[in-house]
Amino acid sequence: MQFLFEIEDVFDIGGRGCVLVPGVPYAFGRDVKAGEQLVIVTPQGEHVRTNIAAFEMINRGRRMAHAPFSLPRAVTKASLPVGSKVYLLDSTDV
């Protein structure tokens, strides 16, 4: 399990799902693709198992160092509080 980032914001896009920001750092060290498995650990210690649905194009008016992504629609914004930690599961963790 590899730490990706701490959630700073969550956007709920109707018909697509939640988008996590900041997202996967471009300097992460390996390619991360849609479909990869994640575990999100909330500040309360709850674990949310999910996967990357798609990477999103977000224009914040400046060059970004991260790639925001969306989750499947079944994951709700309410289950993803700011400060939650996002981990990428390795094939041995699945």
N, C-alpha and C positions, 0 to 999 in steps of 0.2 A: 504494500500500500504506500503510495507516494503522495505527499502533500502538494496540492495545486495552488490553493489560495484561500483567503478568508472572504466570505461574502460581504461586500460593501453595499450592495443594493440588489433588489429583485424587481423586475418588470413583468407584469402579467399581460401578455399580448393575446387578445381574444382569438380563438381558433388555432393558436400555435402553442401556447404554454408559457411557462415562466422562463425568463432570460436572466442568467446570473452574471453579475458584474463584480469584479473586473474580468474574470474569465481565465483561460489558460495563458500563462506567460509565454510570449514568443521565444524567450530564452530558456524554456523548460528543459531542453536537452534531447527530446525525442518527439516525433510526430504523434499528435493525439487526434483521433478520428471520431466521427459520429459513430454511435453505437457502443463506444467504450463504457465500461462499467464504473460507477462512482459510489462512494459512500460519503454522505454529508452528515457531519456530527454537529448537532445544535449546541448552543451554550448550556442547555439543560441536560446534555448527555444523550439525547435521543439520536438514533441512527436511521437515516433515510437511504435505502439502497435504490439506485436508479441508474440511468445511463444518459449519455449525451444524445439528444435527438438531432440537433443540427447546430452548426455555427452560424452566428448572426452578424450581419453587416450593420454596425451602429456608427453614425457620424456624430462625434461629440465636438467637432470643430477643431480638433487637434489630433496629431498622430498618437495612436494608442500602443501600449506595450503588451497588451493582452488581447485574446480573442474571446469575446463573450459568446456564450452558447445557450441554447434552449434545452429544456427537459421535456419529457413526455407530458402530455396534457393532464394525466392523472395526478401529477405532483402539484400541490397547491402552494401559492405564495405564503399562506399562513403557516405552512410546515417548514419554511425556510427563513428563519429570522436572521437579520443582519448579525454578523459575528460568527455565524456557523462556519465550520472548516470543511473544505471540499478535498476529498482524497480520490486519486485514481487507483483503481484496483489492478493489480498485476494478474496475469493468468493464473498464478499460484494462489491468489486470494479468492478467486471466483468459485 
